């Protein structure tokens, strides 16, 4: 086995960790620099903090690349394995609903709610959870008004 490590890929943390585990499972040794540091604080390295580089021994590089290509082909041939695309309007609705649940973020929920209402205004068919999203939007408005009233009272009293 070669003592020289060469880069196989640079990608996001989940992609690198997944490929690393797959390579290790078939006997291809791997190395990810700064892995412990990234787990402690990914921004300590500076630069592209959320990307990792995966290294393999120089004499196993061809095997690793062939394995990486087989994985990519398998994902293309089996659509169930590919992550489904998230509709931006559904994602906006989900974020709006979370903002009202995390009470301190209710003002952000108002901003997201306005964006959601504008995005769904002309749609003939509304997204799933539309009614819950609108309810969360109004709940965020009520919570924010309560915050304003309470903080105003607190400031005026003392």
MDAnalysis code that builds the backbone (N, CA, C; Angstrom):
import MDAnalysis as mda
import numpy as np

u = mda.Universe.empty(474, n_residues=158, atom_resindex=np.repeat(np.arange(158), 3), trajectory=True)
u.add_TopologyAttr("name", ["N", "CA", "C"] * 158)
u.add_TopologyAttr("resid", np.arange(1, 159))
u.add_TopologyAttr("resname", ["UNK", "UNK", "UNK", "UNK", "UNK", "UNK", "UNK", "UNK", "UNK", "UNK", "UNK", "UNK", "UNK", "UNK", "UNK", "UNK", "UNK", "UNK", "UNK", "UNK", "UNK", "UNK", "UNK", "UNK", "UNK", "UNK", "UNK", "UNK", "UNK", "UNK", "UNK", "UNK", "UNK", "UNK", "UNK", "UNK", "UNK", "UNK", "UNK", "UNK", "UNK", "UNK", "UNK", "UNK", "UNK", "UNK", "UNK", "UNK", "UNK", "UNK", "UNK", "UNK", "UNK", "UNK", "UNK", "UNK", "UNK", "UNK", "UNK", "UNK", "UNK", "UNK", "UNK", "UNK", "UNK", "UNK", "UNK", "UNK", "UNK", "UNK", "UNK", "UNK", "UNK", "UNK", "UNK", "UNK", "UNK", "UNK", "UNK", "UNK", "UNK", "UNK", "UNK", "UNK", "UNK", "UNK", "UNK", "UNK", "UNK", "UNK", "UNK", "UNK", "UNK", "UNK", "UNK", "UNK", "UNK", "UNK", "UNK", "UNK", "UNK", "UNK", "UNK", "UNK", "UNK", "UNK", "UNK", "UNK", "UNK", "UNK", "UNK", "UNK", "UNK", "UNK", "UNK", "UNK", "UNK", "UNK", "UNK", "UNK", "UNK", "UNK", "UNK", "UNK", "UNK", "UNK", "UNK", "UNK", "UNK", "UNK", "UNK", "UNK", "UNK", "UNK", "UNK", "UNK", "UNK", "UNK", "UNK", "UNK", "UNK", "UNK", "UNK", "UNK", "UNK", "UNK", "UNK", "UNK", "UNK", "UNK", "UNK", "UNK", "UNK", "UNK", "UNK", "UNK", "UNK", "UNK"])
u.atoms.positions = np.array([
    [0.849, -1.182, 0.000],
    [0.000, 0.000, 0.000],
    [0.888, 1.237, 0.000],
    [0.464, 2.228, -0.754],
    [1.204, 3.477, -0.880],
    [1.096, 4.279, 0.408],
    [2.144, 4.988, 0.729],
    [2.106, 5.835, 1.917],
    [1.686, 7.257, 1.563],
    [1.454, 7.513, 0.290],
    [1.055, 8.840, -0.161],
    [-0.461, 8.897, -0.311],
    [-1.079, 9.916, 0.288],
    [-2.526, 10.097, 0.203],
    [-2.819, 11.126, -0.879],
    [-3.841, 10.851, -1.699],
    [-4.234, 11.768, -2.770],
    [-5.720, 12.088, -2.624],
    [-6.129, 13.297, -3.033],
    [-7.546, 13.663, -2.878],
    [-8.445, 12.901, -3.852],
    [-9.542, 12.408, -3.337],
    [-10.564, 11.751, -4.160],
    [-11.671, 12.737, -4.494],
    [-12.110, 13.501, -3.508],
    [-13.192, 14.466, -3.743],
    [-13.203, 15.510, -2.641],
    [-13.844, 16.646, -2.959],
    [-14.150, 17.663, -1.962],
    [-15.631, 17.944, -2.096],
    [-16.347, 17.845, -0.994],
    [-17.801, 18.026, -1.035],
    [-18.289, 18.412, 0.361],
    [-19.609, 18.443, 0.509],
    [-20.197, 18.787, 1.803],
    [-19.887, 17.687, 2.817],
    [-20.034, 18.020, 4.074],
    [-19.716, 17.086, 5.153],
    [-20.497, 15.777, 5.023],
    [-21.835, 15.800, 4.824],
    [-22.559, 14.524, 4.706],
    [-22.109, 13.681, 3.509],
    [-21.834, 14.337, 2.377],
    [-21.406, 13.583, 1.204],
    [-20.071, 12.898, 1.438],
    [-19.127, 13.611, 2.039],
    [-17.803, 13.042, 2.283],
    [-17.887, 11.910, 3.299],
    [-18.639, 12.106, 4.373],
    [-18.745, 11.068, 5.397],
    [-19.419, 9.822, 4.834],
    [-20.432, 10.004, 3.987],
    [-21.110, 8.859, 3.372],
    [-20.169, 8.086, 2.461],
    [-19.433, 8.796, 1.607],
    [-18.498, 8.117, 0.714],
    [-17.359, 7.484, 1.498],
    [-16.926, 8.139, 2.557],
    [-15.862, 7.580, 3.384],
    [-16.311, 6.247, 3.984],
    [-17.502, 6.203, 4.538],
    [-18.007, 4.959, 5.128],
    [-18.165, 3.872, 4.073],
    [-18.635, 4.261, 2.880],
    [-18.808, 3.280, 1.806],
    [-17.468, 2.717, 1.357],
    [-16.481, 3.579, 1.192],
    [-15.142, 3.119, 0.782],
    [-14.535, 2.207, 1.841],
    [-14.651, 2.611, 3.092],
    [-14.096, 1.791, 4.172],
    [-14.764, 0.421, 4.219],
    [-16.077, 0.377, 3.904],
    [-16.792, -0.902, 3.971],
    [-16.316, -1.901, 2.922],
    [-15.728, -1.426, 1.819],
    [-15.210, -2.353, 0.805],
    [-13.694, -2.472, 0.872],
    [-13.095, -1.922, 1.908],
    [-11.676, -2.113, 2.130],
    [-10.755, -1.047, 1.568],
    [-11.286, 0.087, 1.150],
    [-10.444, 1.178, 0.665],
    [-10.201, 2.132, 1.838],
    [-8.957, 2.240, 2.298],
    [-8.685, 3.154, 3.420],
    [-8.925, 4.606, 3.009],
    [-9.380, 5.406, 3.938],
    [-9.644, 6.824, 3.668],
    [-9.079, 7.674, 4.788],
    [-8.958, 8.946, 4.484],
    [-8.454, 9.914, 5.454],
    [-9.132, 11.255, 5.174],
    [-9.661, 11.868, 6.223],
    [-10.272, 13.196, 6.115],
    [-9.507, 14.122, 7.059],
    [-8.740, 15.075, 6.495],
    [-7.989, 15.990, 7.364],
    [-8.918, 16.846, 8.225],
    [-8.482, 17.112, 9.423],
    [-9.192, 18.004, 10.353],
    [-10.563, 17.493, 10.767],
    [-10.810, 16.194, 10.684],
    [-12.136, 15.664, 11.014],
    [-12.518, 15.970, 12.462],
    [-11.609, 15.791, 13.400],
    [-11.919, 16.087, 14.808],
    [-12.159, 17.574, 15.015],
    [-11.382, 18.393, 14.352],
    [-11.536, 19.840, 14.453],
    [-12.894, 20.282, 13.905],
    [-13.319, 19.688, 12.805],
    [-14.600, 20.054, 12.194],
    [-15.752, 19.687, 13.104],
    [-15.643, 18.556, 13.784],
    [-16.708, 18.156, 14.698],
    [-16.790, 19.095, 15.897],
    [-15.658, 19.641, 16.304],
    [-15.660, 20.582, 17.427],
    [-16.153, 21.960, 17.001],
    [-15.594, 22.477, 15.908],
    [-15.965, 23.808, 15.416],
    [-15.594, 23.906, 13.942],
    [-16.565, 23.756, 13.037],
    [-16.238, 23.767, 11.607],
    [-15.692, 25.095, 11.113],
    [-15.950, 26.183, 11.808],
    [-15.516, 27.498, 11.337],
    [-14.103, 27.854, 11.802],
    [-13.503, 26.995, 12.607],
    [-12.161, 27.252, 13.094],
    [-11.132, 27.207, 11.960],
    [-11.426, 26.410, 10.927],
    [-10.499, 26.288, 9.805],
    [-10.561, 27.489, 8.878],
    [-11.650, 28.237, 8.921],
    [-11.818, 29.365, 8.004],
    [-12.106, 28.866, 6.603],
    [-12.178, 29.761, 5.650],
    [-12.405, 29.357, 4.259],
    [-13.727, 28.644, 4.077],
    [-13.704, 27.559, 3.339],
    [-14.908, 26.786, 3.061],
    [-15.170, 25.852, 4.238],
    [-15.808, 26.356, 5.262],
    [-15.949, 25.644, 6.529],
    [-16.827, 24.406, 6.433],
    [-17.766, 24.381, 5.526],
    [-18.707, 23.270, 5.467],
    [-18.365, 22.267, 4.383],
    [-17.139, 22.251, 3.925],
    [-16.701, 21.280, 2.929],
    [-15.507, 20.505, 3.474],
    [-15.457, 19.258, 3.114],
    [-14.354, 18.387, 3.516],
    [-13.679, 17.825, 2.284],
    [-12.468, 17.358, 2.478],
    [-11.754, 16.709, 1.403],
    [-11.472, 15.275, 1.844],
    [-11.743, 14.330, 0.951],
    [-11.542, 12.916, 1.236],
    [-10.308, 12.435, 0.488],
    [-9.400, 11.828, 1.215],
    [-8.163, 11.312, 0.629],
    [-8.167, 9.792, 0.674],
    [-7.533, 9.190, -0.312],
    [-7.331, 7.739, -0.362],
    [-5.868, 7.484, -0.708],
    [-5.361, 6.283, -0.434],
    [-3.992, 5.987, -0.835],
    [-3.844, 6.069, -2.355],
    [-2.686, 6.522, -2.792],
    [-2.458, 6.744, -4.225],
    [-2.693, 5.479, -5.046],
    [-2.289, 4.320, -4.528],
    [-2.454, 3.097, -5.295],
    [-3.888, 2.575, -5.316],
    [-4.797, 3.157, -4.519],
    [-6.212, 2.751, -4.508],
    [-7.121, 3.806, -5.132],
    [-6.530, 4.852, -5.703],
    [-7.315, 5.947, -6.265],
    [-8.235, 5.474, -7.387],
    [-7.738, 4.645, -8.291],
    [-8.574, 4.155, -9.395],
    [-9.749, 3.331, -8.883],
    [-9.505, 2.482, -7.873],
    [-10.592, 1.687, -7.282],
    [-11.642, 2.597, -6.644],
    [-11.177, 3.601, -5.943],
    [-12.104, 4.518, -5.268],
    [-12.931, 5.307, -6.277],
    [-12.289, 5.769, -7.358],
    [-13.042, 6.510, -8.384],
    [-14.070, 5.619, -9.066],
    [-13.696, 4.377, -9.366],
    [-14.643, 3.442, -9.982],
    [-15.814, 3.176, -9.048],
    [-15.522, 3.019, -7.756],
    [-16.575, 2.795, -6.772],
    [-17.488, 4.008, -6.669],
    [-16.899, 5.195, -6.687],
    [-17.672, 6.438, -6.627],
    [-18.602, 6.547, -7.840],
    [-18.121, 6.172, -9.013],
    [-18.952, 6.199, -10.230],
    [-20.082, 5.183, -10.142],
    [-19.810, 3.996, -9.594],
    [-20.869, 2.980, -9.438],
    [-21.966, 3.480, -8.507],
    [-21.572, 4.166, -7.461],
    [-22.564, 4.725, -6.533],
    [-23.415, 5.771, -7.247],
    [-22.777, 6.646, -8.023],
    [-23.516, 7.693, -8.755],
    [-24.483, 7.068, -9.753],
    [-24.066, 6.023, -10.467],
    [-24.946, 5.350, -11.432],
    [-26.114, 4.676, -10.730],
    [-25.848, 4.072, -9.569],
    [-26.920, 3.410, -8.821],
    [-27.962, 4.420, -8.364],
    [-27.530, 5.586, -7.976],
    [-28.476, 6.619, -7.546],
    [-29.323, 7.117, -8.713],
    [-28.717, 7.224, -9.892],
    [-29.467, 7.670, -11.067],
    [-30.490, 6.633, -11.490],
    [-30.142, 5.357, -11.377],
    [-31.039, 4.304, -11.833],
    [-32.161, 4.018, -10.844],
    [-31.993, 4.379, -9.592],
    [-33.007, 4.129, -8.571],
    [-33.478, 5.457, -7.990],
    [-34.562, 6.037, -8.549],
    [-34.995, 7.367, -8.085],
    [-35.430, 7.404, -6.626],
    [-35.775, 6.249, -6.045],
    [-36.173, 6.236, -4.634],
    [-35.005, 6.614, -3.720],
    [-33.784, 6.385, -4.177],
    [-32.616, 6.686, -3.365],
    [-32.233, 8.159, -3.439],
    [-32.719, 8.846, -4.441],
    [-32.393, 10.262, -4.594],
    [-33.305, 11.097, -3.700],
    [-32.778, 12.102, -3.042],
    [-33.642, 12.962, -2.218],
    [-34.604, 13.734, -3.116],
    [-35.833, 13.822, -2.674],
    [-36.816, 14.532, -3.491],
    [-36.588, 16.033, -3.382],
    [-36.902, 16.718, -4.461],
    [-36.746, 18.165, -4.451],
    [-37.828, 18.780, -3.577],
    [-37.449, 19.739, -2.788],
    [-38.387, 20.410, -1.895],
    [-38.913, 21.652, -2.608],
    [-40.227, 21.760, -2.658],
    [-40.858, 22.921, -3.265],
    [-40.558, 24.147, -2.402],
    [-40.078, 25.230, -3.009],
    [-39.724, 26.417, -2.209],
    [-40.908, 26.985, -1.429],
    [-42.108, 26.890, -1.979],
    [-43.280, 27.411, -1.258],
    [-43.575, 26.537, -0.045],
    [-43.465, 25.215, -0.192],
    [-43.667, 24.330, 0.955],
    [-42.609, 24.579, 2.026],
    [-41.378, 24.818, 1.594],
    [-40.298, 25.096, 2.533],
    [-40.558, 26.409, 3.271],
    [-41.033, 27.409, 2.569],
    [-41.366, 28.687, 3.187],
    [-42.491, 28.508, 4.203],
    [-43.490, 27.702, 3.856],
    [-44.579, 27.420, 4.785],
    [-44.099, 26.700, 6.034],
    [-43.204, 25.729, 5.862],
    [-42.661, 24.987, 7.004],
    [-41.888, 25.925, 7.930],
    [-41.121, 26.824, 7.346],
    [-40.354, 27.772, 8.165],
    [-41.283, 28.723, 8.914],
    [-42.359, 29.145, 8.262],
    [-43.332, 30.018, 8.915],
    [-43.958, 29.311, 10.110],
    [-44.330, 28.046, 9.929],
    [-44.938, 27.292, 11.027],
    [-43.965, 27.117, 12.191],
    [-42.692, 26.844, 11.908],
    [-41.704, 26.694, 12.973],
    [-41.504, 28.002, 13.725],
    [-41.564, 29.112, 13.026],
    [-41.344, 30.400, 13.690],
    [-42.399, 30.685, 14.745],
    [-43.627, 30.266, 14.522],
    [-44.648, 30.535, 15.538],
    [-44.512, 29.562, 16.704],
    [-43.936, 28.379, 16.461],
    [-43.748, 27.421, 17.543],
    [-42.594, 27.819, 18.457],
    [-41.577, 28.409, 17.881],
    [-40.440, 28.885, 18.666],
    [-40.704, 30.351, 18.991],
    [-41.465, 30.606, 19.995],
    [-42.090, 31.888, 20.269],
    [-41.207, 33.104, 20.063],
    [-39.946, 33.004, 20.378],
    [-39.073, 34.171, 20.226],
    [-38.856, 34.551, 18.768],
    [-39.126, 33.637, 17.865],
    [-38.928, 33.920, 16.441],
    [-40.224, 34.325, 15.751],
    [-41.240, 34.620, 16.513],
    [-42.523, 35.018, 15.939],
    [-42.408, 36.227, 15.002],
    [-41.608, 37.245, 15.319],
    [-41.469, 38.355, 14.364],
    [-40.917, 37.913, 13.005],
    [-40.015, 36.949, 13.021],
    [-39.509, 36.409, 11.753],
    [-40.637, 35.681, 11.034],
    [-41.513, 35.023, 11.797],
    [-42.664, 34.339, 11.218],
    [-43.586, 35.286, 10.482],
    [-43.681, 36.517, 10.944],
    [-44.495, 37.513, 10.245],
    [-43.880, 37.808, 8.879],
    [-42.586, 38.049, 8.872],
    [-41.896, 38.337, 7.609],
    [-42.037, 37.166, 6.635],
    [-41.786, 35.934, 7.134],
    [-41.930, 34.762, 6.266],
    [-43.377, 34.556, 5.843],
    [-44.302, 34.862, 6.763],
    [-45.724, 34.718, 6.445],
    [-46.155, 35.640, 5.316],
    [-45.679, 36.881, 5.321],
    [-45.990, 37.796, 4.222],
    [-45.450, 37.256, 2.903],
    [-44.232, 36.725, 2.933],
    [-43.647, 36.146, 1.719],
    [-44.469, 34.947, 1.250],
    [-44.923, 34.114, 2.197],
    [-45.723, 32.934, 1.861],
    [-47.058, 33.332, 1.246],
    [-47.735, 34.295, 1.871],
    [-49.039, 34.749, 1.363],
    [-48.888, 35.310, -0.054],
    [-47.839, 36.090, -0.281],
    [-47.590, 36.645, -1.617],
    [-47.315, 35.526, -2.634],
    [-46.566, 34.500, -2.220],
    [-46.214, 33.409, -3.136],
    [-47.408, 32.530, -3.472],
    [-48.357, 32.397, -2.550],
    [-49.512, 31.512, -2.791],
    [-50.746, 32.261, -3.244],
    [-50.666, 33.567, -3.379],
    [-51.843, 34.381, -3.689],
    [-52.572, 33.935, -4.963],
    [-51.892, 33.734, -6.050],
    [-52.565, 33.422, -7.307],
    [-52.683, 31.940, -7.619],
    [-52.272, 31.075, -6.691],
    [-52.296, 29.641, -6.971],
    [-53.708, 29.080, -6.903],
    [-54.061, 28.273, -7.895],
    [-55.366, 27.624, -7.884],
    [-55.390, 26.517, -6.841],
    [-54.293, 25.779, -6.744],
    [-54.194, 24.706, -5.758],
    [-53.157, 25.098, -4.714],
    [-53.600, 25.212, -3.489],
    [-52.711, 25.629, -2.404],
    [-51.844, 24.450, -1.960],
    [-50.654, 24.735, -1.419],
    [-49.766, 23.662, -0.938],
    [-50.371, 22.920, 0.257],
    [-49.815, 21.744, 0.520],
    [-50.218, 21.014, 1.725],
    [-49.938, 21.875, 2.948],
    [-50.719, 21.720, 3.966],
    [-50.562, 22.454, 5.219],
    [-50.790, 23.963, 5.074],
    [-51.486, 24.372, 4.012],
    [-51.704, 25.806, 3.771],
    [-52.461, 26.449, 4.937],
    [-53.518, 25.790, 5.376],
    [-54.322, 26.363, 6.465],
    [-53.497, 26.510, 7.744],
    [-52.652, 25.515, 8.042],
    [-51.802, 25.588, 9.224],
    [-50.788, 26.708, 9.093],
    [-50.288, 26.918, 7.902],
    [-49.308, 27.985, 7.696],
    [-49.942, 29.352, 7.904],
    [-51.149, 29.536, 7.376],
    [-51.861, 30.812, 7.576],
    [-52.168, 31.013, 9.058],
    [-52.568, 29.946, 9.747],
    [-52.833, 30.049, 11.188],
    [-51.554, 30.410, 11.937],
    [-50.433, 29.821, 11.551],
    [-49.155, 30.132, 12.192],
    [-48.762, 31.584, 11.938],
    [-49.035, 32.069, 10.732],
    [-48.753, 33.458, 10.393],
    [-49.527, 34.399, 11.328],
    [-50.827, 34.147, 11.490],
    [-51.633, 35.001, 12.362],
    [-51.226, 34.845, 13.830],
    [-50.874, 33.644, 14.222],
    [-50.414, 33.417, 15.592],
    [-49.118, 34.186, 15.846],
    [-48.246, 34.237, 14.855],
    [-47.004, 35.015, 14.977],
    [-47.306, 36.493, 15.155],
    [-48.319, 36.993, 14.430],
    [-48.723, 38.400, 14.578],
    [-49.217, 38.659, 15.996],
    [-50.059, 37.771, 16.505],
    [-50.604, 37.943, 17.857],
    [-49.483, 37.894, 18.893],
    [-48.576, 36.923, 18.765],
    [-47.459, 36.827, 19.710],
    [-46.594, 38.082, 19.685],
    [-46.322, 38.582, 18.514],
    [-45.491, 39.780, 18.397],
    [-46.187, 40.983, 19.036],
    [-47.478, 41.098, 18.832],
    [-48.225, 42.187, 19.471],
    [-48.198, 42.055, 20.996],
    [-48.310, 40.834, 21.496],
    [-48.231, 40.617, 22.940],
    [-46.855, 41.028, 23.462],
    [-45.799, 40.652, 22.725],
    [-44.449, 41.063, 23.110],
    [-44.343, 42.571, 23.180],
    [-44.863, 43.250, 22.183],
    [-44.772, 44.710, 22.132],
    [-45.492, 45.327, 23.325],
    [-46.693, 44.838, 23.618],
    [-47.469, 45.372, 24.741],
    [-46.741, 45.115, 26.061],
    [-46.242, 43.890, 26.253],
    [-45.562, 43.568, 27.504],
    [-44.284, 44.383, 27.689],
    [-43.503, 44.511, 26.635],
    [-42.266, 45.276, 26.751],
    [-42.540, 46.763, 26.928],
    [-43.583, 47.271, 26.303],
    [-43.943, 48.679, 26.492],
    [-44.357, 48.925, 27.938],
    [-45.174, 48.019, 28.491],
    [-45.584, 48.153, 29.899],
    [-44.368, 48.095, 30.828],
    [-43.461, 47.171, 30.534],
    [-42.278, 47.011, 31.364],
    [-41.406, 48.275, 31.332],
    [-41.267, 48.875, 30.180],
    [-40.451, 50.074, 30.046],
    [-41.115, 51.258, 30.745],
    [-42.444, 51.397, 30.571],
    [-43.147, 52.526, 31.178],
    [-43.213, 52.412, 32.699],
    [-43.243, 51.195, 33.223],
    [-43.343, 51.029, 34.679],
    [-41.999, 51.169, 35.386],
    [-40.941, 50.966, 34.674],
    [-39.754, 51.066, 35.473],
    [-38.490, 51.106, 34.775],
])
